[in-house]
Each structure stands twice: as structure tokens, then as C-alpha cells.
Amino acid sequence: MAVEEIGRLRTIALVGQGSTGKTQLAEAMLFTAGMATRLGRPDDGTALMDFEPEELSRHISISSSFHHLNWKRTEVILANTPGYTAFLPDAFATMRAVDGVIFVASAGGDLKVESEKVFEQINRLGLPRVAFVSRLDRERMNFDSAMADLEKGLAAKPVALTLPIGAETAFSGIIDVLAMKALTYPDSSGKAREEELSGDLRSRAEAARTILSEAVAETDDALLEKYLEQGQLDEAELRSALRAAVLQGKLTPVLCGSGAKNIGVDQLLEAVVGLLPAPSDRPPYQAQGPSNGTPIERAADPDAPFSAFVFKTVVDPFAGKLSIFRVVSGRASSDATVLNASRSAKERLGQLLRLEGKKQAPLPSALPGEIVAVAKLKDTTTGDTLCDEKSQILFPVPERPLPVISFAIRPKTRGDEEKASQALARLVEEDPALETHRDQQTHEIILSGTGQMHIEATVEKLKRKFNVDVELTAPKVPYKETIKGRAEAQGKYKRQSGGRGQYGDCWLKVEPLSRGGGFEFADEIVGGVIPRQYIPSVEKGVRNTLTEGYLAGFPVVDVKVTVYDGSFHEVDSSDMAFQIAASMGLKSAFEKARPILLEPIMAVEVSCPDECMGDVIGDLNSRRGRVLGMESKGAGQVIKALVPMADVLKYAPDLRSITSGRGSFEARFSHYDEVPAPLAEKVIAESKRAKEAAGQRAQA
């Protein structure tokens, strides 16, 4: 692509809620433009854009995929994004890298929260958009209901550019409102037969043309004055003003058709080329200087210094790592050396690759707006900025999505723990919506994600890519123990076995600290009843004992232990003897100091529609939650509460059920608090049973 042809580039994404036909529409676009020799179908596994085994088995898109096509001498880079909640973070990352979107709307009257979230992201990024109502050949699909959802549910200011001819199985073509023609499609080739409008079709077209003209005229004062004077606008004026309105985000043109029957797809391609922006039509990207934070703007200028950002990473154990980036300014060239400004490291780009579904094709260079990939960058990960070393720049990194569900994973094969940890680290690099860590208290590997389907797909990838087979269990709650009272006890260890014996004797006092106080050790020995060299031994014995409490073997926190008396033997006393004596004394004192169980409490913020607020609060109360307050946010409410971790672990699917998928929540650790006695008894009993079972397994 020559410099002067940047205006003939469109980088767009197909977005919307799940099961609206985005992938099928992408296949139809590729086929109609001649990039595919047959019309791929996701349901039978022949789609170019859904190719991962996890996608084929579920018949849904899990990860964004990319291809390109040429229409009317315009190069279109096409991204197909997932629409289900668990995988929306991937869609949002891809939306940062495009210049416009095709919002694929549902014609079934079932506007879901995913569409609301996607449209919020479209507005947040200021992306020009057109909408496409697909699947009109299916039962109970209605164009008017999709228009109502766009207008009332999403406040999208929709204007119809095409209207359906026929409905459901009788759906056979579309009305082109701008050209005032009927287009029918005798087969799935995508080639339309043009016909004159008459009767009911003409009446519908004229009514839609009037609505379109009024909406477009209202976006421009001069045009509105002309429209009011003449009562109409010609097709050229409408197209020009409509494009200006789309670029400013004032209107959402709506087209319709069927990806499966390839109806209306040619008109969608015309809209992509004629209405959506080239990279040079978009505002400059905002960035900053990596050393001083000075604001910097980078426009889509091929003569400017090179800059790009990596928005996606694909990890393959055999082919290596593939970094996918958007060129913002300048030129990307194969075999060039650039700077990773995020990590102050030089990288050699190697061969640039154009993405074509699961395949890649070599590319000598890329200009602003293009999405390309490069393999085996050493230090680069998702979110990093690549740039010219002489003109350094740093693009903002989007916040990682907070996980909503966690599982403990356990390899089915003994000795695979390290292998599983390494494989998970690579998958986290590929998918920033994943988090993994090893719990220091329970020693479990914890995998967190945006939904159960997200976690299950990750487990399948572990098996397929890295040959690590794991099972999922609910993570253990990291309970702790403490005391409510004060107590004193003696710990005396005396052992004689011929020759030198062992002798240690200390008196300990235990008392509670405020919550979060941790541990304090005090030395109040006077008169040398315990020699100075053995005081550290007493403290070490105390600290070692605090790792497993008296009640259920959980760590002990928020206590102060004071050694204030004792005795020693000049020959038999030793470091180990005083460690053992301290352990004996602490256990005895702890038992008398009213030990209690503590549980982690989470600060939870739940976002939900107004009509669900009562049900959400009732459910939080049933989880032993304490509601702190509520505040309005948009058309919904944000409920703030404190809820025990044990009752939050599986909250995500329950909240989705209560709110019909329109609720979301964030949870962060807040503090530890006392477990109610009846529940504490159950936890203690379960812990003892688990220890007994572990002992029996060890003996076996």
C-alpha cells in the first residue's frame, strides 16, 4: 500500500452480544469479496474465523481473529470478536486497535447485557459504527424489534439504510433506502438482482427515506435549512452528510440481511467503504513520553516516527509467541530493530505477518492503521509500546479486568505442579483476563477468570497446548486463628537419655492484638533466669508454632507473646530444647485464651439494574453480607457490601441468574473477622476430617 492510499484502508471489528451471527457474517463478507472460495459456516467447522478447538466444540467465538479483504479498491482489515461476557475483555482489547465497528444486532428482541457493555465501550473509545441486523432468515426474527433495541436500549440513534423484503423463511432481499431500489438474492453468491420499487415496498422505502433525510439534516445546520426549504435531499448529499455524521458519532446507520444466505452483505461492504473512517480520519492517539510523562499525540502519518502497541498475544508451544500490534504512526518493516518503550528493551521485528484466520502471510511492511503480527519477540507482552528509539513514546495500558471466579487447580499427574505453573504463566501472557498465583497458606494453585466458561476453556488449552491435565476444585478459604482472652502457661522440656540431656523451661503470656496487628514478641526476662542466647530460641519456637493453630491448624495472627520467666541447665540446655519448650508453653496458653476462628471478608461492589436491587440485596444478606450503602450509576445501582469470602467464591453464576445477566461485581480483600460459632464448628470438624484422611493416605 502506497503512502497516498492510506485513505483506502479500513480497520474494523465485528462486535455485539453472543449468538448474533458475527462469525457467519464475517465468513459471508470474505466470500462476497472473493477472499474465500466457499461460504464458511461455523456450525459445521468450516469457518475461517473460528478455528480453535475450544471454539469449534462450543460453536462460539472465544478469541478475536483477523482477516482482510478488498472491496472497491479499498483494503479492509476485519476483526471478529467474541460476544459472551466471559470473553468480552478480548473484544475490548481488539476494539482499541480498530478505527470503526460493525455492531451486529440481534433481531430476536433479546437485548442482553453484553450488547450494553459493548456499546459502552464503543462510546468510550469514540468509535464510528454501523449496525447490521443479521439472521433475518430465521424464525421469530424481526427487524423492527432490533431497531427498537438500538434506539431505546442502547440510545444509538439508528437510521435504516436497508429494509428487509419478506420475513423468516420468506426473507429474500432488501430495500436500498438511499438508492430507492429493491435488491433480491436468488442464491448465496452474494450477487443481487436490482429491481424497481412498487406498491408496499415503495411506501416503506419512502417512509424510511423521509426519516433518514430528517435525521441526517438535523446533524448539519446548513443542510437542515436546505431540507426545510426544498423538502428533500438528493442521494449524493445524503451520503456525504451521513458519512460526516457517522464519523462524529451522531448517527448509527442500520443495514440488514443474512450471513448464512449471504443477503445484504454486499451493501454492508459498501457501507464499510463509504461510511466508516480511514485511519487518517480518526483523531490522533493519545500517549506520553516514557521518561517524563509529557502528553504526546500520534496521528496516522506514515512519514512520522514509527509507533505501535501490542494488544494481543498468541502463545503456541511449537510455533512460539505471536505478538499482534496496531501500527499507529510511521512504518513497520520486516527485520527492523525497534524499541520496546514499556520495558526499555530493543526488539528485532523479524518477518511481519498478515493474519488470515489461523494462517499468516508474509508482509514486507505495514502503514498506520494496519494490524500485523510478528513472532518470537523476546521481552514484549500484551500492552507494550513499540517505537522508534529516537522518538520514544508510551501508549496507555488498559486496566486488567478483575476476575469474578476462582478455582484451585490440581494436576492429575503427580509431579506436574511445576509444569502446570509454567504453562499457566504462558496462558496468562496470552490472556490478560486470567490471573494465577499460589496461595501461600493453602499451597494451592489458584486460577481466576471472568467466568466459568473462561476457566473451562483455559483448562482445555492447558491440555491441548501443553499436555497438562488438571482438575478444578473450589479454592480453600484461608482461615486464620487468634485469641480473645489472656492466658499464661509454662512450657518445660526435660529429657534424659544417658549422657547429655535436653532441658528448656519458659513461662509465656499470650494476649490479643487489634485486628490486623500481626504478631509481637516481648522479652521480659530479668535476672538471667533464661540466658540471653536462648531468648531467640524461644521466639523461634513461638513463631514456628504459630503456623498451625490450636483449633484447626490454621495460622495464628493478632497475638502478642511475652516470655517473662523460666529456668535453664548449665549443661543440658540448648537452642532446640528452648524451641520445644516455647512450643509446649504456647499451645497450653493458647488453649486457655479463648481461641477463635477468623475468616477473610471481601469488599464487594455489585452493579445491577434498578429493578433487581431488592433481589440482589436480599441475596447478599443471605450470604452473611453487610450492605454499606448504594449509589446511582447510569440506569442502575451500585451496592457496596462486606461479604465473607466463603460466600463469594461462587457468586458470579448466582448474580447472573438473579439479574438475567445484567449484573456484575468486583470483590477485593478487606479484612479478617470472627467466624460465627456454629459455622466455626463445621469448619473445624471439616479440617480435622481432612487431616485424618491425609494421614490415612500417607500411611497407605
C-alpha positions in Angstrom: 0.0 0.0 0.0 1.5 3.3 -1.1 1.5 6.3 1.3 -1.2 8.1 -0.7 -3.5 5.1 -0.3 -4.0 5.2 3.5 -7.4 6.7 2.7 -8.2 3.4 1.1 -7.7 1.4 4.3 -10.5 0.4 6.8 -9.6 -1.4 10.0 -12.9 -2.5 11.6 -14.2 -5.0 14.1 -17.5 -7.1 14.2 -18.8 -6.6 17.7 -22.0 -7.4 19.7 -23.5 -9.9 22.1 -23.1 -13.7 21.6 -25.2 -15.7 19.1 -26.0 -12.8 16.8 -24.1 -14.3 13.8 -20.9 -12.2 13.8 -18.7 -15.1 12.6 -21.1 -16.2 9.9 -21.3 -12.5 8.8 -17.5 -12.3 8.6 -17.5 -15.5 6.5 -20.0 -14.0 4.1 -18.0 -10.8 3.8 -14.8 -12.7 3.0 -16.7 -14.9 0.5 -18.5 -12.0 -1.2 -15.2 -10.1 -1.6 -13.5 -13.1 -3.1 -11.2 -13.9 -0.2 -12.7 -17.4 0.2 -13.8 -19.9 -2.4 -16.8 -21.1 -0.4 -19.1 -19.7 2.2 -17.7 -20.9 5.5 -20.1 -22.0 8.3 -19.2 -22.0 12.0 -21.8 -24.7 12.8 -20.1 -27.3 10.6 -16.5 -26.2 11.4 -15.6 -24.7 8.0 -15.3 -21.1 9.2 -12.1 -19.3 8.6 -12.5 -17.0 11.6 -13.4 -19.6 14.3 -10.7 -22.3 14.3 -9.5 -23.0 17.8 -10.8 -26.5 19.1 -12.4 -24.8 22.1 -14.4 -22.6 19.7 -15.4 -25.5 17.4 -16.7 -27.6 20.2 -18.8 -24.8 21.7 -19.8 -23.2 18.4 -18.9 -19.7 19.8 -16.0 -17.3 19.4 -13.6 -17.3 22.3 -10.8 -15.1 21.0 -10.6 -12.3 18.4 -9.5 -13.4 14.9 -8.4 -11.4 11.9 -8.5 -11.5 8.1 -8.6 -9.0 5.3 -10.4 -8.3 2.1 -10.6 -5.9 -0.8 -13.7 -4.1 -1.8 -13.9 -1.3 -4.5 -10.1 -0.8 -4.3 -10.3 -0.4 -0.5 -8.4 -2.7 1.8 -10.5 -3.8 4.8 -8.8 -5.4 7.8 -11.5 -7.4 9.5 -11.5 -8.4 13.2 -14.1 -10.9 14.5 -14.6 -10.5 18.3 -16.3 -12.7 20.9 -19.6 -11.6 22.4 -20.1 -13.7 25.5 -19.4 -12.0 28.9 -16.5 -14.2 29.9 -14.6 -13.3 26.7 -15.5 -9.6 26.3 -12.1 -8.4 27.7 -10.6 -9.8 24.5 -13.1 -8.0 22.4 -12.5 -4.7 24.2 -8.7 -5.1 23.7 -9.3 -5.5 20.0 -11.6 -2.5 19.8 -8.7 -0.3 20.9 -6.9 -1.3 17.7 -9.6 -0.5 15.1 -11.0 2.6 13.6 -14.7 1.6 13.4 -17.0 -1.2 14.2 -19.9 -3.1 12.7 -22.3 -3.7 15.6 -24.2 -6.9 14.9 -27.6 -6.5 16.4 -30.0 -9.3 17.5 -33.3 -9.4 15.6 -34.8 -11.6 18.3 -35.8 -8.9 20.7 -33.4 -10.3 23.3 -31.1 -7.4 24.0 -28.5 -8.6 26.5 -26.1 -7.0 28.9 -23.2 -7.9 26.6 -24.6 -5.6 23.9 -24.9 -2.8 26.6 -21.3 -3.4 27.6 -20.1 -3.4 24.0 -21.9 -0.2 23.2 -20.5 1.4 26.3 -17.0 0.5 25.1 -17.8 1.9 21.6 -18.9 5.2 23.1 -15.9 5.3 25.5 -13.5 4.8 22.6 -15.5 7.2 20.3 -15.6 4.6 17.5 -17.8 5.3 14.5 -20.2 2.5 13.9 -22.7 1.0 11.5 -25.2 -1.7 12.7 -26.2 -4.9 10.9 -29.3 -6.9 11.8 -28.5 -10.4 10.7 -30.2 -13.8 10.8 -33.4 -12.4 9.4 -34.0 -15.7 7.6 -34.6 -17.4 11.0 -37.8 -17.9 12.9 -39.1 -15.1 15.2 -36.5 -12.6 13.9 -37.8 -9.1 13.4 -36.1 -6.1 12.0 -38.3 -3.6 13.8 -37.5 -5.1 17.3 -33.8 -4.7 16.5 -34.3 -1.1 15.6 -36.2 -0.5 18.9 -33.4 -2.1 20.9 -30.9 0.1 19.2 -32.9 3.2 19.8 -34.3 2.6 23.3 -31.9 0.0 24.8 -28.7 1.5 23.5 -29.5 5.1 22.6 -27.7 4.5 19.3 -29.7 7.0 17.2 -30.3 4.4 14.4 -31.3 5.2 10.8 -32.2 2.4 8.4 -30.3 2.2 5.2 -31.8 -1.1 4.1 -35.1 -2.8 4.9 -36.0 -6.5 4.7 -38.1 -8.0 1.9 -40.0 -10.9 3.4 -39.6 -12.4 6.8 -38.1 -15.6 8.3 -38.0 -18.4 5.7 -39.5 -16.0 3.1 -36.7 -13.4 3.6 -35.3 -12.9 0.1 -33.8 -9.5 -0.2 -33.5 -5.9 0.9 -34.7 -2.4 0.0 -31.8 0.1 -0.5 -33.3 3.3 1.0 -30.6 5.6 -0.4 -30.8 4.3 -4.0 -34.5 3.5 -3.7 -34.1 0.1 -5.3 -35.1 -3.4 -4.4 -32.3 -6.0 -4.2 -33.1 -9.7 -4.3 -30.7 -12.6 -3.9 -31.5 -15.7 -5.9 -28.7 -17.7 -4.4 -25.9 -17.5 -1.8 -23.3 -16.0 -4.2 -24.0 -12.5 -2.7 -24.8 -11.1 -6.1 -28.0 -9.1 -6.1 -30.7 -8.6 -8.7 -31.8 -5.0 -8.9 -35.5 -4.2 -9.3 -37.7 -1.2 -9.2 -39.8 -0.5 -6.2 -43.6 -0.7 -6.3 -46.6 -1.0 -4.1 -45.9 -1.7 -0.4 -42.1 -1.8 -0.9 -42.1 1.7 -2.3 -44.3 3.0 0.6 -41.9 1.5 3.1 -38.9 2.9 1.3 -40.3 6.4 1.1 -41.2 6.4 4.8 -37.7 5.3 5.7 -36.1 7.8 3.3 -38.0 10.6 5.0 -36.9 9.5 8.4 -33.3 9.2 7.1 -33.3 12.6 5.5 -34.6 14.3 8.6 -32.1 12.6 10.9 -29.2 13.4 8.6 -30.3 17.0 8.0 -30.5 17.6 11.8 -26.8 16.9 12.1 -25.8 19.9 10.0 -27.4 23.4 10.2 -26.8 24.3 6.6 -28.3 21.0 5.4 -31.2 21.4 7.7 -32.0 24.8 6.3 -31.9 23.4 2.7 -34.1 20.4 3.7 -36.7 22.7 5.2 -36.7 24.9 2.1 -36.8 22.1 -0.5 -38.4 19.3 1.4 -35.8 16.7 0.2 -32.1 15.9 -0.2 -30.5 14.1 -3.2 -28.6 10.8 -2.8 -25.2 12.4 -3.1 -26.0 15.0 -0.3 -27.4 12.3 1.9 -24.3 10.0 1.5 -21.8 12.8 2.1 -23.7 14.2 5.2 -24.3 10.7 6.5 -20.6 9.9 6.5 -19.8 13.1 8.3 -22.5 12.2 10.9 -21.1 8.7 11.3 -17.5 9.9 11.8 -18.8 12.3 14.5 -20.8 9.5 16.2 -24.1 11.3 15.7 -25.9 8.6 13.9 -25.8 4.8 13.6 -26.7 3.6 10.1 -28.5 0.2 10.2 -28.4 -2.4 7.4 -30.0 -5.8 7.4 -29.5 -9.3 5.9 -28.4 -12.8 6.5 -24.9 -14.1 6.8 -26.0 -17.7 6.2 -27.9 -16.8 3.0 -25.4 -14.0 2.0 -28.2 -11.5 1.7 -27.4 -7.8 2.1 -23.7 -8.4 2.7 -22.6 -6.5 -0.4 -24.5 -3.5 0.8 -22.7 -3.8 4.2 -19.4 -3.8 2.4 -20.4 -0.7 0.6 -21.3 1.0 3.9 -17.9 -0.1 5.4 -16.0 1.6 2.5 -18.4 4.6 2.2 -19.2 5.4 5.8 -16.6 4.1 8.2 -13.3 6.0 8.6 -9.8 5.5 7.2 -7.0 5.8 9.8 -6.4 9.3 8.7 -10.0 10.3 9.5 -9.6 9.4 13.2 -8.3 11.7 15.9 -4.6 11.2 16.9 -3.8 8.5 19.6 -3.0 10.0 23.0 0.3 8.9 24.6 3.1 10.3 26.7 6.9 10.5 26.9 8.2 7.4 28.7 10.7 9.3 30.8 8.8 12.5 31.8 5.1 11.7 31.2 4.7 14.7 28.8 1.5 14.3 26.7 2.1 13.3 23.1 -0.2 12.9 20.2 0.4 10.5 17.3 -1.6 10.8 14.1 -1.9 8.1 11.4 1.0 9.7 9.4 3.3 7.3 7.5 6.1 9.9 7.5 6.0 10.3 11.3 8.3 8.2 13.6 7.2 4.6 14.0 5.0 3.7 16.9 2.6 0.8 17.6 1.0 -1.0 20.6 0.7 -4.7 21.2 -2.9 -5.5 22.0 -2.9 -9.3 21.8 -0.5 -12.2 22.2 -1.0 -15.8 21.0 1.2 -18.5 22.6 1.9 -21.7 20.8 4.2 -24.3 22.4 5.6 -25.2 19.0 5.5 -22.1 16.9 6.4 -19.8 19.8 4.8 -16.5 20.7 3.0 -14.3 18.2 2.6 -10.6 19.1 -0.2 -8.8 17.4 0.0 -5.0 17.1 -1.6 -1.9 15.6 0.7 0.4 13.7 -0.2 3.9 14.9 2.3 6.0 13.0 5.2 5.6 10.6 6.1 2.3 9.0 6.7 -1.1 10.4 9.2 -3.1 8.4 10.3 -6.7 8.4 13.7 -7.2 10.1 13.7 -3.7 11.6 15.0 -3.0 15.1 12.7 -1.0 17.4 12.4 -0.1 21.0 10.0 -1.6 23.5 9.4 1.6 25.4 7.4 -0.2 28.1 10.5 -2.3 29.1 13.4 -0.2 27.7 14.5 -3.1 25.6 15.4 -3.3 21.9 13.5 -5.8 19.8 14.1 -7.1 16.3 10.8 -7.4 14.5 11.7 -10.2 12.1 9.2 -11.1 9.4 6.0 -9.2 9.6 2.9 -11.3 9.1 -0.6 -10.5 7.9 -3.2 -12.5 9.8 -5.6 -14.7 7.6 -7.6 -16.6 10.1 -5.4 -19.4 11.5 -2.9 -18.8 8.8 -0.4 -16.0 8.3 1.1 -14.5 5.2 4.5 -12.6 5.0 4.3 -8.8 4.7 7.3 -6.6 3.8 5.9 -3.5 5.6 2.8 -2.0 7.2 1.4 1.5 7.4 -0.7 3.3 10.1 -3.9 1.6 10.8 -2.8 -1.9 9.8 -2.9 -4.8 12.2 0.1 -7.1 11.8 1.9 -9.8 13.8 5.4 -10.8 14.5 6.8 -13.9 16.0 9.2 -14.6 18.9 9.7 -11.1 20.4 11.9 -11.7 23.5 10.7 -9.2 26.0 7.4 -8.0 24.6 4.0 -8.8 26.1 0.4 -7.5 25.7 0.0 -3.8 26.4 3.6 -2.9 25.4 4.5 0.0 23.2 6.9 -0.4 20.2 8.5 2.7 18.8 11.5 4.4 17.1 14.3 4.6 19.6 15.0 8.2 18.5 11.4 9.3 19.1 10.2 7.4 22.2 6.5 7.2 23.1 4.4 5.3 25.5 0.7 4.4 24.9 -1.6 3.9 27.9 -2.1 0.3 29.0 -5.8 -0.6 29.7 -6.6 -1.9 33.2 -6.7 -5.6 33.6 -10.2 -6.9 34.0 -10.9 -8.0 37.6 -11.6 -11.8 37.9 -15.0 -12.8 39.2 -14.5 -16.5 39.8 -11.6 -18.6 41.0 -10.8 -22.3 41.1 -8.0 -24.3 42.7 -6.3 -26.5 40.0 -4.6 -29.8 40.7 -2.6 -31.7 38.1 -3.9 -35.2 37.6 -0.3 -36.5 37.2 2.0 -36.3 40.2 5.0 -34.1 39.7 3.3 -31.9 37.1 2.8 -28.9 39.5 5.8 -27.0 38.1 4.9 -27.8 34.6 1.3 -26.6 35.2 2.6 -23.3 36.8 4.9 -22.6 33.8 2.1 -23.4 31.3 -0.4 -21.2 33.2 2.2 -18.3 33.2 2.3 -18.5 29.4 -1.5 -18.6 29.1 -1.8 -15.5 31.3 0.6 -13.8 28.9 -1.8 -14.7 26.1 -4.9 -13.8 28.0 -4.6 -10.8 30.4 -8.1 -11.6 31.8 -6.6 -14.6 33.5 -4.8 -14.5 36.9 -2.9 -17.2 38.6 -1.0 -17.5 41.9 0.0 -20.0 44.5 -1.8 -19.4 47.8 1.0 -19.2 50.5 -1.3 -20.6 53.2 -3.2 -23.4 51.4 -0.4 -24.1 48.9 -3.0 -24.4 46.1 -2.5 -23.1 42.6 -5.4 -20.6 42.1 -6.7 -19.8 38.6 -9.0 -16.8 38.3 -11.0 -15.6 35.3 -14.1 -13.7 34.1 -16.5 -16.7 34.2 -16.7 -20.4 34.5 -16.6 -20.9 30.7 -13.5 -18.8 30.6 -11.8 -21.1 33.2 -13.0 -24.3 31.5 -11.7 -23.1 28.1 -8.3 -22.3 29.8 -8.2 -25.9 31.2 -8.8 -27.3 27.8 -6.0 -25.1 26.4 -3.6 -26.4 29.1 -4.3 -30.0 28.0 -4.2 -29.2 24.2 -1.2 -26.9 24.1 1.0 -28.1 27.0 -0.3 -31.6 27.7 -1.1 -30.7 31.3 -4.3 -32.3 32.5 -5.8 -30.7 35.6 -8.9 -30.9 37.7 -10.8 -27.9 39.2 -12.0 -27.6 42.7 -13.3 -24.8 44.8 -10.4 -23.0 46.4 -9.9 -23.4 50.1 -10.8 -20.4 52.2 -7.6 -19.1 54.0 -9.0 -19.1 57.5 -6.8 -17.9 60.4 -6.9 -18.3 64.2 -6.5 -15.9 67.1 -7.5 -15.4 70.7 -10.0 -13.3 72.6 -8.5 -13.6 76.1 -5.3 -13.6 78.0 -3.5 -16.6 79.5 -0.2 -17.8 80.9 1.4 -21.2 80.8 4.7 -23.0 81.4 6.5 -24.9 78.8 9.0 -27.3 80.2 11.0 -29.8 78.1 13.2 -32.2 80.0 14.8 -35.3 78.6 17.5 -37.5 80.0 18.8 -40.4 78.0 22.2 -41.2 79.4 25.0 -38.7 78.7 23.9 -35.1 77.9 20.2 -34.4 78.2 17.8 -31.7 77.0 16.4 -29.0 79.2 14.4 -25.9 78.5 11.9 -24.1 80.7 9.9 -20.9 79.9 6.8 -19.1 81.1 4.8 -17.4 78.4 2.0 -14.9 78.5 -0.4 -14.5 75.5 -2.8 -11.7 74.8 -4.8 -10.5 71.7 -3.8 -7.6 69.5 -6.1 -5.5 67.5 -7.3 -7.0 64.2 -4.6 -6.8 61.7 -2.0 -6.4 64.4 0.0 -9.4 63.2 2.4 -10.8 65.8 4.6 -9.3 68.6 7.2 -11.0 70.8 8.3 -9.4 74.0 11.2 -10.3 76.3 10.6 -9.5 80.0 13.3 -11.8 81.4 15.2 -10.4 84.4 18.0 -11.8 86.5 19.2 -14.1 83.8 16.7 -16.9 84.6 17.0 -17.7 80.9 20.4 -16.7 79.4 20.3 -14.1 76.6 21.5 -16.6 73.9 18.3 -18.7 74.4 15.8 -15.8 74.0 15.9 -16.0 70.2 15.3 -19.8 70.5 12.1 -19.1 72.5 10.9 -16.6 69.9 11.7 -19.1 67.1 9.8 -21.8 68.8 6.8 -19.5 69.2 6.9 -18.4 65.6 7.1 -22.0 64.3 4.1 -22.9 66.4 2.0 -20.0 65.2 2.0 -21.5 61.7 -0.5 -24.1 62.8 -3.2 -23.1 65.3 -4.8 -25.0 68.1 -8.4 -25.1 66.7 -8.0 -26.4 63.1 -4.4 -26.0 62.2 -4.7 -22.6 60.5 -2.1 -19.8 61.0 -2.3 -17.8 64.2 -2.4 -14.0 63.9 -3.0 -10.9 66.0 -1.3 -12.1 69.2 1.4 -10.8 71.5 3.6 -13.4 73.2 5.7 -12.4 76.2 8.4 -14.6 77.8 8.7 -13.5 81.4 10.2 -16.4 83.5 11.9 -19.7 83.2 15.0 -21.7 84.1 17.9 -23.4 82.5 20.5 -26.1 83.0 24.2 -25.2 82.5 24.9 -28.5 80.7 21.6 -29.8 79.2 20.0 -26.5 78.0 20.2 -25.9 74.2 18.7 -24.0 71.3 16.4 -26.9 70.4 15.3 -27.5 74.0 14.1 -24.0 74.4 12.4 -24.1 71.0 10.4 -27.2 72.1 9.7 -25.7 75.5 8.3 -22.5 73.9 6.1 -24.5 71.6 4.7 -26.5 74.5 4.1 -23.4 76.5 2.3 -21.5 73.7 0.0 -24.4 72.9 -1.0 -24.7 76.5 -1.6 -20.9 76.9 -3.4 -20.7 73.5 -5.9 -23.3 74.7 -6.8 -21.3 77.7 -7.0 -17.9 75.9 -10.4 -18.4 74.2 -9.2 -19.2 70.7 -11.4 -18.3 67.8 -11.5 -18.7 64.0 -11.1 -15.8 61.6 -12.3 -15.6 58.0 -11.4 -13.2 55.2 -14.0 -10.6 54.4 -14.3 -9.1 50.9 -15.4 -5.6 50.0 -17.9 -6.2 47.2 -19.4 -3.7 44.7 -22.4 -5.0 42.8 -23.7 -3.1 39.7 -27.2 -4.0 38.8 -30.4 -2.6 37.2 -32.8 -0.7 39.5 -35.4 -3.4 39.2 -33.0 -6.1 40.5 -31.7 -4.1 43.5 -34.1 -5.7 46.1 -33.3 -9.2 45.0 -29.5 -8.5 45.0 -29.6 -7.1 48.5 -31.7 -10.0 49.7 -29.2 -12.4 48.3 -26.2 -10.5 49.8 -27.9 -10.7 53.2 -28.4 -14.5 52.8 -24.6 -14.7 52.3 -24.0 -13.1 55.7 -23.2 -9.8 53.8 -23.4 -6.4 55.4 -24.7 -3.8 53.0 -22.8 -0.5 53.5 -24.7 1.7 51.0 -25.9 2.3 47.5 -25.4 4.9 44.8 -26.9 5.5 41.4 -24.8 4.9 38.3 -26.4 5.4 34.9 -29.6 3.5 34.7 -28.7 1.2 37.6 -27.4 1.0 41.1 -24.0 0.2 42.7 -24.4 -1.7 46.0 -21.4 -1.8 48.4 -21.2 -4.5 50.9 -18.9 -6.6 53.1 -19.3 -10.3 52.4 -17.3 -13.3 53.8 -15.0 -14.9 51.1 -16.6 -18.3 51.7 -19.9 -16.9 50.4 -18.4 -15.0 47.4 -16.4 -17.9 45.7 -19.4 -18.9 43.6 -21.3 -15.6 43.5 -20.8 -14.9 39.7 -23.3 -17.5 38.3 -25.8 -16.7 41.0 -25.7 -12.9 40.3 -26.0 -13.7 36.6 -29.2 -15.7 37.3 -30.7 -13.0 39.6 -30.1 -10.1 37.2 -30.7 -12.1 33.9 -27.0 -11.5 33.0 -27.2 -7.7 33.5 -25.3 -7.6 36.9 -21.6 -7.5 37.5 -19.4 -7.3 40.6 -15.9 -6.6 41.9 -14.5 -8.1 45.0 -11.3 -7.1 46.9 -9.9 -8.4 50.2 -10.9 -6.1 53.1 -10.0 -7.6 56.4 -10.4 -10.7 58.7 -13.3 -11.1 61.1 -14.5 -13.7 63.6 -16.4 -16.7 62.2 -19.8 -17.3 63.9 -19.6 -20.2 66.4 -21.9 -22.6 64.5 -20.1 -22.2 61.3 -16.7 -22.3 63.0 -17.6 -25.7 64.5 -18.3 -27.0 60.9 -15.0 -25.6 59.6 -13.0 -27.1 62.5 -14.7 -30.5 62.0 -14.0 -30.5 58.3 -10.4 -29.6 58.9 -9.9 -32.5 61.3 -11.5 -34.9 58.9 -9.2 -33.7 56.1 -6.2 -34.2 58.3 -7.3 -37.7 59.2 -7.8 -38.5 55.6 -4.4 -37.2 54.6 -2.8 -39.2 57.4 -4.5 -42.4 56.2 -3.4 -41.7 52.6 0.2 -41.2 53.8 0.1 -44.5 55.8 -1.3 -46.3 52.7 
